[in-house]
């Protein structure tokens, strides 16, 4: 149970909170009160889902649909005393279950290594004494002491906050630490009215609270524990991730169904339960399709068994049952589960090397069908660390940090300099799309600058150069370094830069280190701190006073006088400034100059940067620290110090995007995957980052007004909309700022209603509900335990490009699954056709004769076809794999092309093998089918046994060679790579996959010992050695290859069963037809553009595809143009 309060603790006074918990802020809880609280409240622990027990993993594997069907076939085999066949099926089942169990068990063990406690201990006040206790022992009413670096152990109502700031990005997505206060009179942002209920503001604005799992970045404080464990804010989010929800659509509408409503609702909910048990309504598309396939094949096996019984007039003798069982075994791909699992294991191994931990094998397949990625910003798209992006000096000097690969490393990147104002990017004039379309039809290789030419010449900007030290810059660096509590140092042992402090101060300190002007360097030269006025959230500034060393040089340095250095919010600092600039260019702070500075501030803020003002003033003489006797005297002294300041410049600080984020998003765009940013950050910051990484165009004015308005929204606006209003939007938002957990889950639901299959990425506790709700949850390795437990995939390197690598691997694996599923099912179709036709061959005993025996079928399905199928699973991804649309989650593996190919190739295979059997039995031996040739070998059965041997050899070779043919579903095996101009590329192409190559070769040679080894051939396989019959097997193998090549050529020539093109909406992100001009971005420095009318898009692209190969056919430019700075 949770502690009870008259209203939320952030609305209560300190006295009211202490009274509600019966505690003392001076002495804390007594030992007796602690004991009572431990009995009353659960432990202070989060239930984030521990290790999945081994028996749960094993049960999951045993309840697989294909395993259930195989188990039924096994039981039937033992029931008719066919122990050889039953034993083989036992081996198949054990192999499948073992492989799947071992992989998921190992993945769970790897997750154990990633799980770590958020806060191992806490300092509390009990019985009037401070003591350190383990985190789970904290109870409501405890007084907790906080200092810099501590992780908050529980939710606290603060009653002491000395320069206290907590980083709450895990909860809110905000990358800036939140300054804390103790007052309960909190106002909502942008208003003066005090908040009266908890619904009026989010948890990020309840600044008199400190939340569990957040980190103290500066200062110190004390607070009363108001909630522990699952009652904390982080606990509530963790609970929501594991909450079971009823399937959408099962709350039946009475108006729609009337009196039938209870029956319809009950039947649908019953189907949910049955479908879940059978694996038909839960899991990834592939899992559901394979479960459905297993039951369909099982149904077909029953129908075929009935046909066998009917042909034999329902004479239920062992021979008839064995034939019926053989047909059932022939139609079931016994090795499919094993091959699928092994393929996934290989993919998991590849992903582990790419810093991706796959907790659930099904997630890899699901990645191939992802249509939308909903990503958090902080720490996912961005570095999760602040950097000074731009510094503005009053003399109109702009210093810009570029190419920084690591925010905390001052040696990475470069600083450029330009003598101009930092003006916002110019707005692009409305574009004449019809005129551009006629001028740029199908020109995919036109460079970006060619297509961006307008009639009016753009304003020429002065080129930037590498900066040099100036007096103005030196003064700016001096104040930034000394008015700063952060430390930056290089650790020789770990060989990397280590930082401590508040993120914005770290960013300023790193910037000063780029010029060898860091605080440690300056203090080493003799700069001595005399006094400090810490940051105060009510006045939003801090100041320090230093004495300069003798001999120090600089335009603002006076060794005879002390110096005051100040930084803070721009508006607050400007009000205290009398001048701006240094040296000859110093100007009085007039209203016009103040407006100019505010314009610069707005320009930087519009680019998503947090802007700080840097100032100084010389003190008259040497400052002597005074011992104030009261807070009023302290405030008076501070007011006296912080006046008459001189503005040195502005610093634009932001959390920069990861270097690999932009090309990764571009690759997603090419692959038909739309990326959405859902963040707790400020709207302008979110918009600026989204523009920088390419989620939205840098100039939204090129889009129609209603589209531009809908793709960037605040969470409050999105949350205010009903589901119907959201569904009516032409485009769902690409950027949502100030996100709460519920906002993210509503976005997931909105995408799902549009048929999207989505991945959610994130690292914070606030991401956990959506990670759990999404089709594929992807957590960051450095993120919270709650997030990792809610996800299916964990990125150990936290990089967005690892997501793209995972999607690429998922697509490669999905393509390969299609290939080996086609390979396995084609052989099953061929075998079924052969056996069904064999019902017409009745021997002297009155029973149908097997064209191939049951053990031959199992041998082919397991020993022969499984290894080439696994080899197909190891095929490399196609070059255009990330220029294809996502897999259709409704069709899954079984696209029209796979189904039709399976039937066509199966018919060819069945016809070829049947011809061989008929020619040997009827053409060469006059139709002699012998007596009881299904059970024993005799002289009169030799023709049948030879026909079986030839048919077995031929069927084996057809299945093996088909694996080479299925390396590509459309290209000829004799020219798999159209760009290869060599004379006979077929040998190089088939040898490129060595596992597949040797599987086919060894499998083909294994036919000979199986046919000729005594006892093995007569007793078990029911065939015998052959001579001239080998020619038939070889001849019809050639016919089979010719048939496949003819069908492939037909598909290519008539463009049959082609992949759907990538559909693009606004800003190159796939969707419904949204306009006429679209963007295609590659990883190279060029971007290509083309314009189409809706009418001629498909036709023009189809013609172009014919001339340039299948790779270019996948992208259909649609939507609207986007510009690049």
N, C-alpha and C positions, 0 to 999 in steps of 0.2 A: 504494500500500500504506500501511497505518497502522503507527504505532509499536507495539511489543509490550512488555507488562508482565507480571510474575508474577500480579498481580491489578489491579483497577481503581485508577488513580492516587489516588483519594480515600481509599483504604485504606492507601496506602503512606506511609512517613515521607518527609520532604524528602530525606534522604540516599538512600533507596532510589529515589526518583523521579529524582534527578540522576544516580545511577549507571546506571539503566536507559537514560537518554538520553545518557550520557557528556558531561555538561555541568557547568559550575561556577556556583554561585549567586553567586559574588563577581565573576567575570570574564565569564561567559557563554560562548558558543561562539567558537571561533577562526574565522578566515576560511576555513581549509581545511575545517573541520568543516561550515561553512555550505555550501560548494560541494558537499561530499559529500551533505549532506542534501537539497539542491536536486535532485541527480541521483536520490536514493533515493525522495523523496516528491513527490507531485503538488503543484501550486501551491495556495496557500491561497485557493481560490476556491470558491464554491458554484455548482454546475451547476443553476440554477433555470429553465433553458429560455429561451433568448434569443428573438430575433425569429424568427417562423415565416417561412421563405423564400417569396418570391412564387410560385415554381413549385409549392410544396406547396398553397398556397391555390388556385391555378389547377387543379391536378389534382383537388382535392376538388370543385370546381365541375363539372368535365367528367365526373366519375364519378357525377353525380346520375342517379337512375333515370329521371326524365322526360327528361333530356337524351339518355340512351342510346336511349330509344324514339324520340324525335324524330330522332335521327341515323339510325336504321334506316329511318324513313319517308323521310328525305331521300335516302338512298342508293338506295332503291327508285324514287323519283321520277326521279332522274338515270338510273337503269338503264333506264327505259322512255322516256327522252328527253323527259320532261315538265319542261323546264328552268325554266319560270315557277314552277311549284309547288315544285320543288327549290330554286330561288333564294330563294323566300319562306321556306322552312323553314331555310335557311342563316341568313337574317337573324334569324329567331326564336331559333335556337340561340345565335348570337353575342350577341344582346341579353340573353338570360337569363344566360349565363356572365359577360358583362361587368359586369352590375349586381351579381351576387353577389360576384364577385372584388373589385370596387372597394370595396364596403362592408367586407368582411373585411380587406382590405389597409389601409384607413384606420383601422379599429379597432386593428389591430396597431401601426400607427404611433403612435396615441395611447397605447398601452401602453408604447411605447419611452420616451415622455416621463415616464411614471410610475416607470420603473425607475431606481434610483439605487444607488450603492455604499453599503454599510452603514458601512464604516470605511475612509477613503482612506489612512490612515497609522497607524503604530504606533511607539512609542518602545521600543527594545530595547537590551540590553547585550551588546556583542560585542567581543572582544579587550580587555576591561576598560574600554571606553569606551561611553557612551550615544550612540545615533544614531537618527535618525528614518528609517524605511524605508517603502515602500509596503506595504499590507496583504498582497498576494499573495506577497511575498518572505519572510514569516514562516515559519519551519520548526520542527518539533519539537525541543525542547532550547533554544530561544531564551529568554532572560530578558526578560520584558516588564514595563515600568513603567507603572503605572496612576495616574491622578489623577481628581478629580471632573470629570465631563462627558465622559470618554473612552468610546468604544465598544470593548469587549473584542474584540481581533482574532482570537483563537483560544481553544480550551479551555485553561485554565491550572490548574495545581496551585499554590495560593497558599502562599508561605512568609513573607510579610510582609503584615499587614493592620492598618493604622492607622485605626481608626474607619471601615473600609471597608464600604460597602453597595452592592449592585448591584440594579438593577431587572430582574427576570427574567420580567416579564409576557408577553413575546413567546414564551417557552418554556413557562411553567407556568400562565399565566393569573392569577397573583397580582399584585395591584396595589400591594402593599407591598414596598419594597426589602428585600432579604435581607441581614442582617448577616453578614459573613464572618469566619472564623477560620482558623488555620493548623494546628491540631491534627488528627491523623488518627484520634483516638479519638472517633468520632461515635456518638451514641446515637439510636435511632429515637424519633420523637415519642411521648411518653407512657410511655417506658420508661427504665430506667437501664442496660440492657444494651448494650454497645458493638456496633456493626454489624460483621458478619464477612464479608458478601457484598453485592455490588451489587444483588441482587434484594430485599433487605430494605427499602430506602428508595428513593424517587424522586429524580430529579435536583434537585428543588427543596430537598431536605433535605441534600444534599451540600455543606455550607456552606464547605468548604475548597477548593471549586472555583469558578472564574469562567468563564462560558461565552461563546463567540463570539456576537456581535451584541447581547449585553446591555450595559446602560449603567451606568457608575459614577455613583451619585447623591451620594455623599459620601465623604470620606476619601481615602486613597491606599494603594497596595500594590504588591507585586511577586509574580510567579509564573513557573513554568516551563511553557512550551508543551508540552502533552501530546498534542494532536490538532489537525490543521489541515484546512481544506477540507471535503470530504465525509465525513471521519472524525470531525468534531466532532458534538456532539449535534444542533445545528441541521442539519448536513449529513445525518445519518442520517434526520431527519424529511423533509428535502427529497428524499432518495433514495426514501423510502417512497411519496411522492406520485406518482412516475413509474414505480413498479414495476408491471409487468404481471401481472395475476392471471387465473387461469383462471376461466371463467364458472361461477357456482354451479351445482352439480348435475351437472357433467360428470365428476367422479370417481365412476364407477359402482360400486354396491354389488354385490359378488359374490354375497352371500346372496340378493339380490333377483332377479338376472338369471342366476345360475348360469353355465353354459357359454356363454351368449349374451353375457356381460358384455363381452368384448373387442369384439364386433361392434356391440353397442348403443353402447358408449362411443365407438368409432371413428366410427360413423355420426353421432352427435350432435356430435362435435367437427368432423367434416367439414361438417355443416350450419352450425356456428358460423363456419367460414371462408367458406363460400359466402354465408351470410346477411350477414356483415360486408361482403363485396365488393358484394353487391347492395343493401346499405342496409336489410336487413330485420330485423336483430338488434341493431343499434347506432343510437345517436342518440335524439332525443326521440320521444315518441309520434307527433307530427305528421310528423316525418321518416320514421319507419317506415311510417306509414299511407299517406303520399303515394308512397313507394317501392312499397309493395304495390299501390296504386291504379294506378301506371304499368304494372306488370307484368300486373295483371288486365285493364286496358284493352288492353294489347298482345295478350294472349291472346284477348280478345273480338274484336279487329281481325282476328286470324288466322282465328277461327271464322267471322266475317262474310265474310271473303275466300273461304273455302272454300264458303260458301253461295252467293256470287256465281258462283263457278266451276261449282258444281253446277247452278244454274239455267240457266247457259249451256252445259251439257253438257261442261264442262272444255275449251271451245274457247279456248285461250290466245292470243287476239288482243289487240292493244293496247287496244282498246275495253273488253274485259272486265277487263284488268289495271287500266286507269285507273279503272273503276267500283269495283273491289275496293279500290284505293288510296284513292279518295274516301271509301268507308265507313270505312276505317282512320283517315283524317285527321279525319272527322267525330266519331269517338268519342274522340279525344285532345284534351284542352284545352290547345292549344299555348301559350296565354298564361298558364297557371296559375303556372308557375315565376317568370315575370317579375313578375306581379301580386303573388305572395306575397313575393318579394324586395323589391319596391318598398314594399309595406306595412310590412315589417319595417324597412326603412331609415327610413321616416317615424317609426315607433315608436322607433327608435334615436335619431333626432334629438330627439324629445320627451323621451326619457330623459336625453339628454346635457344638456339644459337643466335637468333636475331633478337634476343632479350624479351621474348614473349612466352609467358607461362600459360598453358591451356589447361584450365581446371576441368573442362567438360569437352570430350571429343566432339560432340555434336556442334559445338560453337564454331569449329573450323569450317564445317560445311555451311553453316548459316552465314558466315562472312561472305561467301560467294554470292549470296542473294541480297546483300545489304543495299538498300536504295537511298537511305538517309543516315547521316551521322549527326547526332546531337551531342555537341561537345561543350564542356566547361571551358572557360578561358584561362583562369589563373592556374599556372603550373602545367597546363595541357597544351594549349595553343601558344602560351607565353612561357617565359623562363621561370616565372614565379619569384623573380628578384627584380628590384628596381635599378634603373640606370638613368643617369643624366643624359637625356637625348639632345637637348639644346640649351645653350646659355646665351642670353641676350644682354649686351652691354649698352648703356645709354647712348653711346656714340654710334648706334646703329650697327654694331658688330654682332654677327651671329656665329657662334661656334657650335658645330654639329658633330656628334659622335657617330661614326659610321663603321659598319663591318665588325661590330663587337661580337665575338663568338661566345664570350662568357661575361655576364654582367659584373661579376666580382673580380675580374682579372684586369687590372689597369694596363697590362702589356698587350692586350688584344684589341684590335681595332685601330682606328685613326680619328683624329679630330681635324675637321676642315673649317675654313674661315671664309666669310663673305661680308662685304660692306654694304648691307642692304637690310631693309626691314623684313621681318619674317611674315610675309603676307600670306593669307590663306590662298589655296589654289584657286586659280581663276575658273569661273564657271564656264562650261562649254555651251556654246549656242545650240539651240534645238537643231537636230539633224534632219535632212531631207532623205528619208530612207528609200523612197522610190528612186530618186536620182542616184543614190549610192549603189542601189541594187543593180541598176543598169550598167554602172561603171565597174562593178567588182564581182560580177557573176562568176562563181566557181574558182576565183583566184585564191587558192589556199596558201600560196607561198608569198603573198604580198606582205612586206615588212610592216610592222606596227606604225612606224612614222609615216608611211605612204598613205595609209588609210585615215590617218588622223589630220591630214592637211585640210585646212579651211581656207576660205577666200581671204579672210583677214589674217595678217601675219601675227603669230603669237608674240607676246611681250618678251623681249630678249632679256634673259637673266644673266647677271654677272657670274662668271665661272668661279667655283670655289677652289681654294688652294689650301695646302697644308698650313696650319696656323703657326705663328711665331709668338713668343712671349712679348707682351706689351705691358706698360704700366697699368692700364685699365684692367687687363686680364690678371695681372699679378695681385692687384688689390682684391678682385673678385675671389681669387683662389685663397688668399690669405684669410678672408672672412669666412669662407665656406669651410676651410680646414679647421680653424680654431673654434668657431661657434658650432661645435660638433662633439657628440659623445661617443661616436662609433670608432671602432678600430679596424684597421686593414693591415694585414701582415702576411708575408710569405713564409710558409712552413717548409723548411728544408727537408724534414723527415718524410712528410707526405707529398712533397713536391707540388703543392698547390696553395692558392691564396685562401686565407682564413679570415672571416669577417665576424664581428659581433656588433650588436646594436640594433637600432631601429632602421627599417629598410630605406627610408628617405635619406637619413643621415649617412648610411652606408654608401648610397649612390653618390652623394656629394663628396664623401671622403675618397671614394674610388676615382672620381673625376679629378680631384686635386692630385692624387698619386700619378695620374697620367703625365703631370708636369713636374713630378718630383717635388711637390709642395704639400705633402701630407702633414697631418698634425704631428706625427711622431718625428718627422724630419725637422719641422719648425721648432718643436720643443727641444730637440737635440741641439739646435743652433742657439738656444738661449731664451726663447719666448717663454714667459712665465705667467701662469694664470693667477689672477688676484681675486676674482670673484665670479660667481655664476648666478644668473637668474633663470631657473629652469623653465621649461616650456609649461605654459599655463593655457589650458583649453579655452578659458573664458576670454583671454586676450590674443590667443593664437600666435605666440612668439616666444623666443628665448634669446637671452643675451649672455655674453661673457665679457670679462675685462682682462686684458693682458698688458704686460709691460714688454716693450721691445728690447732685444739685446743690443748692447753697444756695437756700433758698426753696421747695424742692419740698414739696408738701402731699399728705397721705394718711394713713389710719389706721395703715398699717404702715411709713411712711417715717420714718427717723431720720437726719437729715443728719450727725449726729456719728459714726455707726457705718456700717460696710460692711454690705451685704445679700447673702445667699446665696439664689439662685433655683434650684430643682430641678424636673425633670420626669422621668417614667419610668413603668414598669409599676406598676400600682396596689398589688399585694401588696408589692412591694419598698419603695415609698415609705411605705406605712402602717406598716411595721415600724420606720421611722426617725422617725415623727411622735410628738410629745408632746401636741400640741393640734390642734384643728380649728376653722377659722373665725377671724374677726377681730372686734375691738371687743367690745361688751357680750355678744354671742352666742357668744363663743369658749368651747369646751368641752374638758376633758381627753380624751385619746384612750383611752377605756375599751374593754374588750372588746365591750360592747354597741354603742358608737358605731362601732367597727371593723366589726362585723357589719352595721350599717346601711349603712356606706359600701360594703361588698362587695355588698350587695343592690342598691344603686344601680348598681354596676359591672355586675352580672349582668343587670340590666334593660336597660342600654344595649347590652351585648354581645349580648343576645337579639334586638336590633333590627339586628344586623349591623354594629355600630359598634366600632371599635378604641378602647379606653378608655385614656387617660393620666391620671395624677395630677399635679397642679400644687401645689407647696409652696414655702415660703420659711422663712428664719430670719434674725433680726438677728445680726450678728457683734459680738462684744464689742470695740468700738473699730474702728480702721481696719485692714483686712487688709493685710498686707505679704507679697508673693509671696516665697516662700523657694526657694532653689536646692537641690533635692534631689540627693543624691549617689548614690542608688540607687533602683531600683524599689520596694524595701521601704519607703523613707522616703516616696516618692510615695503609696503605698497608705495609709500611716499618716496622712499629712496629709489625704488625701481622706476617710478614715474620720472624722477629727476634724471636718472641715467639714460632712459630710453626716450630722449627728445633731441631735437636738432640733428637728426640723422642725415647721412648722405647716402643716397641710393647707388649701389654698385652694379646692380643688374638683376636679372631674373633667371631662375633655373627651371627648366622644364623636365620633369622626372616622370618616367613611366615604366611599366613592366613590359619589356620588349618581347615581340614574338620570337619563338625559336626559329633559328635560321632555316630549318628544314620544313617549317609549317607551310609556307607559301607554295613551294613546289608540290608538296603532298596534297594540298587542297586542289591545286591545278590538276593533278593526276586523278583525283577523285572526280573532278568535273568532267574530264575526258572519259571516265568510266561510267558516266551517268549517275554518279552518287552526289547527292546534294548535302552540303555541310551547313548545319545550323549552330550558331553560338548562343548558348544559354548561360548567362553569367549573372553574378550578384553585383557586378561593378556598375559604376555610374554610366548612364546612357551614352554620354559623349565619349567616354573612354572605350566603351564597348564598340561603338560605331567606328572610332578611329582604328582600333585594332582590326576590326572586320574588314575595313578598307585596305589596310596594310597587307593583310594576308590573302586578300582576294575573295573573301566570302561575299562581299557586296562591291559594286563599282565605286571607284573613288569619287565619281561625280554622279550623284543620284538624280540629277536633273535630266539625264538622258533617258530616264525611265518614265513611263506614264505616272501621273501624280498618284493614282490609287494604288499602283504597284509599289512605288517608292514609299508610300505611307505604310503599307502593310508589311513590308519586309524588315523594317526596323521598328520595334515597339518596346514600350516599358511594360514590365510585368503587371503593373496596376491596370493598364489599359487592356492587356490580354486577359487578365483574370476577370475583368468586368464583363467580358463578352460571354454570351451563352454559347453552348455547343453549336446551335444552329447558326449563329452569327459567325463563328469560327469556320464552320464548314462552308459558308457562303463566300469566304475570302477567295479571291482568284489565286493568290499565293500565300501560303503560310509564312510567318515571319522567319527570316534568316538570322535575325539578331533579336534577342529578348534580354533587356537589361533589368537589373534589380530583381533577379529571379528568386523566388522562394521554392522549396521542394515541391509544393503543390503545382506551381507553374510548370515545372519541368514534366511532371507526370501528366498534366493536361495536354501539353504539347505532344508527348508520346501518344496519348490517346487520340488526339486530332490527326496525327500522321497515320495511325493505324486505321482510323475510319476512312482514310483515303487510299488504303491498300498498301501502305508503305511497309517495308521490312527494315527495321532500324537498329542501329548500334548506338549506344550511349557511352560516352567516355567521361571520366571524371576521377577526382582523387579525394574529394572532401566528403565529410559526413553528409553534407547537404545534397550530394549526388546519389547517395545510396538508394533512395526510393525509386528514382528513375533508372538506375543501373539494374535494379531488380525487375522493374516493369518492362524494360526494353527487351527486344528479341535477343540482342547480344549485348551484355554488359561488359565494358572494358575499363578496368580500374588501373590506376598508376601504382607501381610498387612502393613508392614513398608515401602513398596516401593512407587513409585511415583504415583500421581493421574492419570497420563497418562497411566501407566501400568495397574492400577486397572480398569480403564474405558475400556481398550481394552480386558479385560479378562472375562471369564465366571465363574471362581472360584477364590476366594481369600483365602489364608492361613493366618490366623491371628497370628499364631505362627512362621511363616517363615521356618518351618522345612520340609526337604525333605521327611521324613518318613510319614508326613501327606499326601503327594501325594500318597504314596503307600497305606495308609489307605483309601484314597478316591477311588483309583482304586479297592481295595478289596471290598469296599462297592458298587461301580459301578457294579462289576461282580456279587456280591450277588444279587443286585437288578435285573440285567439282567437275571440271572438264574431264579429268582422268577417270573419275567415278562413272561418268557417262560412257566412256570408252570401254571400261571393263564390264559394266553392267550390260552393254550391248553385246560384248564378246560372250559373256556367260549365258545370257538369255537367248542369243542366236543359236548356240549349241543346244540349249534346251528345246527350242522350237524345232530344230532339225531332228533331234532325237524323238520327240513326240510324233512328228510326221512319219518318221521311219517306223515307229512301233505301231501307230494306228493303222498304217498301210499293211503292216505285218499281220494284222488280225485276219487278213484274207488268206494267209498261208496256213492251211490246216493239214496236219500230218495224218498218218494212218490211224493214230489213236483218237482222232477227232478233236484235238486241241490245236490252238494257234501256235505257230513256231516263232520263237524270238529271232528277229533279224540281228539283234545284239542282245547278249545275256545281261541279267541284272548287275553282275559284278563288273562287266565291261562298262556299263553305264556309270557306276560309282567310280571306277578307275578313271574314266574320261573326265567326269565332273570334278573329281578331287585331284588326282595326281597329274592329269594332263592339262586341264584348262586353268587350274588355280594359279600355277606359277606364271604363265603368260599374263593372266589377269593382274597379278601383283606387279608384274613388269610394266603393264600399262598404267598402273597407279603411280609409277615412278617417272613417268614421262615429264619432260621439262615443259614449262608453260609456253604457250604460243607468244610470239612477239607482240601481237595485238591484243593480248589478254586484258589489258587495262584500257582498251578502246572499244570494248564490247559493252552492251548493257548488262545490268545485273541479271542473274538467273531469275526466271519467272517462279516465284515462290508457290504459285498455285499449281503449276505443272511439275515443278521440281525436276528430277532427273529425266522423267519420261515425257520429253518433248515430242512433237509430231514427228520430227526427223528420227529420233531414237525408236519410236514405236514402229514406224513404217520400215525403217532399215532392218529392224529385228525380224519383221515378218518376211520382207523380201529375201534377206540373206538366209533366214531359216528355211524358207521354201526351196531356195536353190540348194542348200546343204542337204535337206531331206530328199530332194529329187535325185541328186547325184549319188548319194549312198544307196537309195532304193534301186537305182539303175544297176549298180554294181551287184547287189544281192540277187536281183532278178536275172541278170545275164548269166551269173555263175550257176544258179539253181535250175533255171528254166532253159537258158540258151545252151549251156554246156552239159547239163545233166538231166535233161528231159523232165524237169519238175519233180525230181525225187526228193521228198521232204522227210523220208524215213519214218521211224516209229519211236515216240517218246524221246526225241532229240533235245528237248529242253532239260532232260534230267541226266542222261548218260551218253557216253561215247560208244558207237558201234560202227561196223563196216557200212551199213546202210545210211548212217548219219554223216558220213564223210563229206558229201556235197554241201550239206547244211553247215557243218563245222568249217569248211573252207570258205563258204560264202560269208560266214560270220567273221572269220579272220580278215578277209579282204575288206569287208565293210568296216570292221573295227579299225584297221590300219588307215583306211581312207578317212573315216570320221575324225580320227586323231589328227591327221595331217591338216584336214580342213579347219579344224578348230585352232590349231597352232598357227597356221598361215593367216587365218583371219585376224589374229592379234596384230600382225604386222600391218595388215590392211586397215585396221581400226586406229592406227597411230594418227590418222586424219580421217574425219568423217566425210570429207569432200574431195580432197586431193588424191591423185593417184599415188600408189605406193612406189611407183617408179620415178616420181618427181614430187617428193614431199615438200621440198623447198623450191619455190618458183624462181628464186634469185640465184640458184646454183646452176651455173652454165656448164658444169662438167658433163662428160659424155655418159657415164653410168653412175649417177648419184645414188641409185637405189642401195648399193652396198654400203656406202658411207652412212646413209640415213638409217638403215636398219641396224647398223652396228653402233650407232650413237647411244642407244639404250642397251648397254651390254647385258644387263640382267635379263631383259626381254629377249635379246638375241640368243643367249645361251639356253634360256628356258625353251625356246622353240627348237633349237638344234638338238638338245639333249632329249626333249620330249619326243621329237621325231625319231630319234635313234632308239628310244626305249621300246618302240613297237616291236622290234625284232626279237629281243629276248622274251617278251611277253607272248609272242606268237609261237616261238620254237621250244621254249623250255618244257621238257616232259613233265607230266603230272599237272604242273601249273596250268598248261593250256587245256588239257582235256577235262580235268576234274573241276577246276575253279572257273575258268573263263569260257568253257564250252566252245572252244575252237581248236583248229589244228594247223599244221604248217601248210604253206601255199607255195606255188611256183609261178606259173604264167599269170596268176591272178594279180600279182603285183602291178602288172601293166595297166590293169583296169583302175586300180587305186591311184596310180600316178596320173593316168589320163583324165579321170574325173576331177582330180585336184586342179589340173590346169583349167578344166571347164569351169570350176568354181571360181577361180581367180579371175577368169575372163568375165564371168557373170557379175562379180563385184565391181570390176573396173567399168563395165558397161553401165551399171546403175549409177556409179559416181559421175561418170561423164554426162549422163542424162540429167542429173541434178545440177551440175555446173552449167550445162548448155541452156537449160530452160529456167535457171534460177529457182529451182524447187527447194522448198524447206529451208530457206535461208534464215539466219539469225535476224531478229528485229534490230533496226538501227537504234543508236543511242538517241533518246529524246531529250531535247534541251528546252528549258524554259528561260526565265530571266537570268541573266548573268551566267549563262552556260551551265546552269544547274538543272538537270533533267526534269521533265514534267510535261504537262499538256502544252499544245501549241500556244505560244504566247506572243509571237510577233514575227519579224522578218529577218532580223540581223542577229547573228549569234557569234560567240567567241569560242575558239578552240585553242587551248594552251598546251604546249609541250614543255618538257623540262629544259629545253634549250632557251637561249636568250630571245629568240623570235617567237611571236605569237601570230597565228594566221587567222584570217577573217574571211567570211564569205556572206553573201546575202542571197536570199531566195524568197520567192513568193510561196505561199502555202501550197499552191496548186502544183508547182513544178519541182518541189523539193525532192520527193521520192524518185521521180523519173530522171531528173538531172543527175542525181547522185548514183542511181543505178547504172546509167550509162558510163559515168566516170569510173565506177567500181570495176566495170568490165575491162576497162583499159589499163587499170593500175593494180588490179589484184584484189583479193578479198579483204585485205587489211583496211583499205580506205572506205569500205562500205558501211562501217559500223557507226559512223557519226553523222547524224542528220542535224545540221545547224538549224536551230529555231530560236525563238525568244528575241531578246533585245541586245543591242551592243553594249559593251562595257569598255571603259577607258582605263588606261594605265598612266600613272604619273610619269 
